[in-house]
């Protein structure tokens, strides 16, 4: 379809075509950040009802955009990322194969992140080795294409200038399928793990001219851009930009044994505070005690989260899975939302969108605002709310048996696998004890 559209465009010369839909297929997209252009892949399509669809790609992750609208008359494309209260609004050029606009995301009651957005349709004849084709995923029948500089692969102990807590980075080579020519690749993939959560799927590339690596992520909530150079001593040093304001510097040294502290040992409960005595409003504004019969179970999982938080979204998908698997055996799951505005009607509405997006069938309450100091006051059972998500494992008597800080999502590979094993072992233990 894209090839036909482009051929029609060339045939018309300077005339402006009437685009019923934008060209289907991959688009090379970017956000203009303080650190330069943050690149990602956007995929446009049309569903069975001829409505425009869209997805954002980061490394192995394909994120369908929740709501998409295309106005032919205005040449306007609107991409809504629920539940992040985030939107891209862009206008198509007269040729229909480029877009310009703005990404806007709420980050407080009256505060917004804003970055310029652009995109260009990818022509079938283009061979851009900075871009991983949509269908070029790991294929065991094909050989590995080694990037020109393999010195970045493996694990690194990372230090951010503004944060004394440890972090770990992992970088892996990109694999391509047999359908593409074998040639040196500039691409790699990876993520960064911290005690608060992970940086999700990061897509990387190596710039030969500057001997610099660059990796980034855009998922509707995050806009992360990292740059670094490999120094003579084998270490990395670079910059990190997030959104439209944050900048930090970072360094890393190779360490195949790099690891984070035990996430179950970072947040503690306080004596004299009972979980079941705490109370928060439900989505209709009715105050509920956490000891109410509605929340009882042979075992309980209580999640402190925010709809605005991608790591929370990753964990919520997993909790929804656990609810389906263990609910009939007596597991109760409860989500406590800490939102951005403090306006109950707005925050409850956002949580409803979140519940619908993830098809959540367990109860959610609005616990307060996302500010961690205020959240700690609202949830005094913990010594401090340090991370979203924070997850409590509670026995049938209402005793908190474990507290897990942060979440290592699917992008972290083995760390995510271990997290799932730890969560499910805890749940099985609590269920067995309650028999």
C-alpha positions in Angstrom: 0.0 0.0 0.0 2.9 2.4 0.8 4.6 1.7 -2.5 1.3 2.5 -4.4 0.8 5.7 -2.4 4.3 6.9 -3.1 4.0 6.1 -6.8 0.7 8.0 -6.9 2.4 10.9 -5.2 5.3 11.1 -7.7 2.8 10.9 -10.6 0.9 13.9 -9.3 4.0 16.0 -9.0 3.3 19.1 -7.1 -0.4 18.4 -6.6 -1.7 17.6 -3.1 -3.3 14.2 -2.8 -6.4 13.6 -0.8 -5.2 11.1 1.8 -8.0 8.9 3.1 -5.4 7.3 5.3 -1.7 7.9 6.0 0.6 5.2 4.5 0.5 2.0 6.4 3.6 0.4 7.7 6.7 1.6 9.5 7.4 5.3 10.2 10.7 6.7 11.5 9.7 8.9 14.4 11.5 11.2 16.8 11.1 13.6 19.7 13.4 16.7 19.9 14.9 16.7 23.3 17.5 18.9 25.0 20.0 16.1 24.3 19.2 15.8 20.6 16.8 13.7 18.6 15.3 10.7 20.4 14.4 8.2 17.7 11.8 5.4 17.8 9.7 3.5 15.3 6.0 4.1 14.8 3.8 1.7 12.9 0.5 2.8 11.3 -2.2 0.6 10.0 -5.9 0.3 9.3 -8.3 -2.1 11.1 -11.2 -4.0 9.8 -13.5 -1.0 10.3 -11.1 1.2 8.2 -10.0 3.1 11.4 -6.4 4.1 11.7 -4.3 2.1 14.2 -0.9 2.8 15.6 1.9 1.1 17.6 5.2 2.3 19.1 8.2 -0.1 18.9 11.1 -0.2 21.3 13.5 -3.0 20.7 11.4 -6.2 21.2 8.3 -4.4 22.5 5.3 -3.4 20.4 2.9 -1.1 22.2 -0.4 -0.5 20.6 -1.6 3.1 21.0 -4.8 3.1 23.0 -6.8 5.6 20.9 -6.0 6.8 17.5 -7.9 9.4 15.4 -7.1 10.6 11.9 -8.9 13.6 10.4 -8.4 13.7 6.6 -9.9 17.3 6.4 -7.4 18.6 9.0 -4.6 16.2 8.0 -4.4 15.7 11.8 -3.3 12.5 13.6 -3.9 12.2 17.3 -2.4 9.4 19.4 -3.7 9.0 22.9 -1.6 6.9 25.3 -4.0 5.7 28.0 -3.6 5.5 30.9 -0.6 7.9 30.9 -2.6 11.1 30.2 -0.3 11.5 27.3 -1.0 12.6 23.7 0.8 13.2 20.4 -1.0 15.6 18.1 0.6 15.9 14.6 -0.3 17.4 11.2 0.6 15.6 8.0 2.4 17.5 5.3 0.7 17.9 2.0 2.6 15.0 0.5 1.2 12.7 3.3 4.5 11.0 4.1 5.7 13.2 6.9 4.3 14.4 10.2 5.1 17.3 12.6 3.5 18.0 15.9 3.8 17.9 19.7 4.0 15.2 22.4 2.3 16.3 25.7 2.1 14.4 29.0 0.8 15.5 32.3 3.3 15.4 35.1 1.5 17.3 37.8 -1.8 19.2 38.6 -0.9 22.0 36.2 2.4 20.8 34.8 3.0 19.2 31.4 6.0 17.7 29.6 6.1 18.9 26.0 8.5 17.9 23.2 8.3 18.4 19.4 7.4 15.3 17.4 8.2 14.4 13.9 7.9 11.3 11.7 8.5 10.2 8.1 7.1 7.1 6.3 9.8 4.6 5.6 10.1 3.7 1.9 10.4 0.1 0.9 13.6 0.7 -0.9 15.3 2.5 2.0 18.1 0.5 3.8 18.7 2.3 7.0 20.9 0.2 9.2 20.1 2.5 12.1 16.5 1.0 12.1 15.5 -2.5 13.0 12.8 -3.7 10.7 9.5 -4.6 12.4 9.9 -8.3 11.7 13.6 -8.6 12.4 13.5 -10.5 15.7 15.6 -13.3 17.0 15.5 -16.3 14.7 17.5 -19.3 15.8 18.0 -20.5 12.3 19.9 -17.4 11.3 23.4 -16.3 12.2 24.1 -13.5 14.6 25.1 -10.2 13.0 27.8 -8.7 15.2 27.8 -4.9 15.5 31.0 -3.2 14.4 31.8 -2.4 18.0 31.0 -5.3 20.3 32.8 -3.7 23.3 29.5 -2.6 24.8 27.9 -6.0 25.3 27.4 -7.5 28.7 26.7 -6.1 32.2 27.8 -2.8 33.6 27.8 -1.3 37.1 26.2 2.1 36.6 26.5 5.3 38.6 24.3 8.4 38.1 25.7 11.7 39.4 22.4 12.7 41.1 21.6 9.3 42.7 23.9 7.4 45.1 21.9 4.1 44.7 23.4 1.5 42.4 22.2 0.6 38.9 23.0 -2.1 36.4 23.0 -1.9 32.6 22.9 -4.8 30.2 23.5 -4.5 26.5 22.9 -7.2 23.9 23.5 -7.5 20.1 20.6 -7.2 17.8 19.7 -10.3 15.7 18.1 -10.1 12.3 16.0 -12.7 10.4 17.1 -14.6 7.4 15.1 -12.3 5.1 17.6 -9.5 5.5 21.2 -9.2 4.2 23.9 -10.1 6.6 26.0 -7.0 7.2 27.6 -5.2 10.2 24.9 -3.7 12.4 25.0 -0.5 14.3 22.2 -1.7 16.6 22.1 -3.1 20.1 19.4 -3.4 22.8 19.4 -3.3 26.5 18.0 -1.9 29.7 19.1 -0.3 33.0 17.9 -1.7 36.3 17.7 0.4 39.5 16.3 -0.2 43.0 13.2 1.8 41.9 12.5 -0.1 38.7 13.9 -0.6 35.2 14.2 1.7 32.2 12.3 -0.7 30.1 13.2 -1.6 26.5 16.1 0.6 25.3 17.0 0.6 21.6 20.7 1.4 21.0 23.0 2.4 18.1 26.7 3.0 17.7 27.9 6.1 15.9 31.1 5.2 14.1 32.2 8.8 13.5 32.0 9.9 17.2 32.7 6.5 18.7 29.6 7.2 20.8 26.7 4.9 21.8 23.2 6.2 22.0 20.1 4.4 23.3 16.6 5.5 24.0 13.0 4.6 24.8 9.6 6.3 24.1 6.6 4.4 25.4 4.0 7.2 25.8 5.1 7.9 29.3 8.9 7.9 29.2 11.1 9.8 26.9 14.6 8.6 27.7 17.8 9.5 25.8 21.2 8.2 26.8 24.6 9.0 25.2 28.0 7.8 26.2 31.6 7.2 25.0 33.7 4.2 25.5 36.9 5.6 27.2 40.4 4.3 26.9 40.2 2.5 30.2 37.2 0.5 29.0 34.6 2.5 31.0 31.6 4.5 29.8 30.9 8.1 30.5 27.9 10.1 29.2 24.7 12.0 29.6 21.1 11.1 30.3 18.0 13.2 29.4 14.4 12.5 30.4 11.4 14.4 29.2 11.9 18.1 28.5 13.7 19.1 31.7 15.8 16.4 33.4 19.5 16.0 32.7 22.1 13.9 34.5 25.5 12.5 33.9 26.4 8.8 34.3 29.4 6.5 34.3 29.7 2.7 34.0 32.4 0.0 34.5 32.2 -3.4 33.1 31.1 -5.9 35.7 29.7 -9.3 34.7 28.6 -9.8 38.4 26.9 -6.5 38.7 23.7 -6.9 40.8 21.2 -4.8 42.7 20.5 -5.2 46.5 17.7 -7.6 47.5 14.4 -5.7 46.6 12.7 -7.4 49.6 15.2 -5.7 52.0 14.9 -2.1 51.0 11.6 -1.0 52.5 10.4 -2.0 56.0 7.1 -1.9 57.9 6.6 0.2 61.0 5.5 -1.2 64.3 2.2 -0.1 65.7 0.5 0.5 62.4 -2.0 -2.1 61.2 -2.7 -2.6 57.5 -6.4 -3.4 58.1 -6.9 -0.1 59.9 -5.9 2.1 56.9 -8.7 3.5 54.8 -9.0 5.1 51.4 -11.8 6.0 49.0 -12.9 3.7 46.2 -13.5 5.0 42.7 -17.0 6.2 43.7 -15.6 8.1 46.7 -16.8 5.7 49.4 -14.1 5.2 52.1 -13.0 1.6 52.6 -11.0 0.1 55.3 -8.3 -2.3 54.1 -9.7 -4.8 56.6 -13.1 -4.9 55.0 -14.4 -8.3 54.0 -14.2 -7.2 50.3 -10.4 -7.3 50.5 -10.0 -10.4 52.6 -8.3 -13.5 51.4 -6.2 -16.5 52.3 -3.3 -14.4 51.0 -3.2 -10.8 49.9 -1.1 -8.7 47.5 -1.3 -4.9 48.0 0.2 -2.8 45.3 1.1 0.9 45.7 1.1 2.2 42.2 0.4 5.2 39.9 -1.3 5.0 36.5 1.4 7.4 35.2 4.2 4.9 36.0 5.3 2.5 33.2 6.9 0.1 35.7 3.5 0.0 37.6 1.8 -0.8 34.3 4.2 -3.7 33.8 3.5 -5.0 37.2 -0.2 -4.5 36.9 -0.3 -6.7 33.8 1.4 -9.4 35.8 -0.9 -9.0 38.8 -3.9 -9.3 36.5 -2.4 -12.6 35.4 -1.9 -13.7 39.0 -5.5 -12.8 39.9 -6.7 -15.1 37.1 -4.4 -17.9 38.2 -4.8 -17.7 42.0 -8.0 -15.9 42.7 -10.1 -19.1 42.9 -7.6 -20.4 45.4 -8.1 -17.5 47.8 -5.6 -14.8 46.6 -6.9 -11.3 47.0 -5.2 -8.4 45.2 -5.8 -4.7 45.9 -4.3 -1.7 44.1 -3.7 1.7 45.9 -3.3 4.5 43.4 -1.2 7.5 44.1 -2.0 10.0 41.3 -0.7 13.3 39.9 -3.3 15.9 40.6 -5.0 15.4 43.9 -8.3 16.2 42.2 -10.4 13.2 43.2 -12.7 13.2 40.2 -9.9 13.5 37.7 -7.7 10.9 39.5 -10.5 8.4 39.9 -11.4 8.8 36.2 -7.8 8.1 35.3 -7.8 5.0 37.5 -11.0 3.8 35.7 -9.2 4.2 32.4 -6.3 2.2 33.8 -8.6 -0.6 35.0 -10.3 -0.8 31.6 -6.9 -0.7 29.8 -5.6 -3.7 31.7 -8.9 -5.4 32.2 -8.4 -5.4 35.9 -10.9 -7.5 37.9 -9.6 -6.7 41.4 -10.5 -3.6 43.4 -8.6 -0.3 43.2 -8.7 2.6 45.6 -7.4 6.2 45.3 -4.8 6.5 48.1 -3.4 10.0 47.5 -0.9 11.9 45.4 2.3 10.7 43.8 4.6 12.9 45.9 6.6 10.3 47.9 6.7 12.3 51.1 2.9 12.8 51.1 2.4 9.2 50.1 4.5 8.1 53.1 2.2 10.1 55.3 -0.9 8.6 53.7 0.5 5.0 54.1 2.3 5.1 57.4 2.7 1.3 57.6 5.9 1.6 55.6 9.0 3.4 56.9 9.0 5.3 53.6 7.4 5.1 50.2 10.5 5.0 48.0 9.3 3.6 44.7 6.3 3.0 42.5 5.4 0.2 42.5 5.9 -1.1 46.0 4.2 -4.5 46.7 3.1 -6.0 50.0 2.5 -9.7 50.6 0.0 -10.2 53.4 -1.1 -13.4 55.2 -4.7 -14.3 56.1 -4.4 -12.6 59.5 -3.4 -9.3 58.0 0.3 -9.5 58.8 2.6 -8.1 56.2 5.1 -10.9 55.5 7.2 -9.2 52.8 7.6 -5.9 51.0 9.0 -5.7 47.5 10.4 -2.4 46.3 10.3 -1.5 42.5 9.7 -3.9 39.7 12.0 -5.6 37.2 9.8 -5.8 34.0 10.0 -8.0 30.9 12.8 -6.0 29.4 15.2 -7.2 32.2 15.2 -10.8 31.1 16.6 -13.1 33.9 15.8 -10.5 36.6 12.1 -10.5 35.5 12.1 -14.3 35.6 13.5 -14.4 39.1 10.9 -11.8 40.2 8.1 -13.9 39.0 9.5 -17.0 40.7 9.9 -15.0 44.0 6.4 -13.6 43.8 4.8 -16.9 43.1 6.7 -18.8 45.7 5.5 -16.3 48.3 1.9 -16.6 47.2 2.1 -20.4 47.2 3.5 -20.3 50.8 0.8 -17.9 52.1 -2.0 -19.9 50.5 -0.6 -23.2 51.9 -0.3 -21.7 55.4 -4.0 -20.6 55.3 -5.3 -24.1 54.7 
